[in-house]
Amino acid sequence: MTAAAVAQQADKPVAQNPTPSQFQKNPALPDCLTLAVQRGDPSSGPSILLVKGTKGCSAPWHFHSPNEQLMMVSGTGRVEMKGEAALNLHSGGFAYAPVKHVHQFTCVGGPCSFFLHSDGPFDIHYVDQNGSEIPAEQALHKQRKPS
């Protein structure tokens, strides 16, 4: 957990601008996504993350144990939720995925950034085309291009 995240645990007011050094990769996410913790501790409870993705970056079909809220900051993100029409979200666009609702997200047209709010510890469970859970390595391996 970063020093900023530790300081936030005391319920003190926070006003900050992100710095490049705050953004880190998460081994459970595609390499094309980096994130910075803005509030909370995603490993143990509710959190707000600022996430950046490169053009074409995709988090393939997955679900989360907690509820997830997404708000676009910049660029365009395509949100596809099981049983719903796909939608391209622009700056200010919002999406909500309830507990275990299968969805995927792609940065389209260029890089994008968005806030993610999770109301419990952050996790991600990838699924195949039949909705069966698969390991992250399998889900993310399909995205990698041959070298």
C-alpha positions, 0 to 999 in steps of 0.5 A: 500500500502506498504512503498516500493510501496509508494516510487516507485510512485516518479519514482525513480529507484528501485532495491530490493530483496523480503522479506517474510514479503512483501508477503500477501494474497489477499481475491479475490485470492485462499489462496494458492497464496501470492503476493508482490507488486514490483512496482505501486499500484494494487488498482489504476493503473498499477502494477508489482506483484511477486506471489508465489503459492504452489504445485497444487495451481490453480486460476480457470477460470477468466478474468481481466479488464486490460491486464495481462502479466505473466513471470515465475520465478521458478517452472512450471505453467500451463496456459490455455487460452480459445480457445488456447492449454494449455502450461506448462511454466518454468522459463523465460516462458511468457504469455499474456492475453488481456483484458477480455480473460478467462484463468486459471493458476495452479502451477504444480509439486511443488511450483511456482513463477511468475511476473504479470504485469497489465496495469491498476488496478488489478481485477479478475472476475471468470467465470463458465464452461459456461463463466458466471461471478460468485462470488469469493466465489463460484469459490474459494469454489470449490477448498477447500477440506473438513476438 
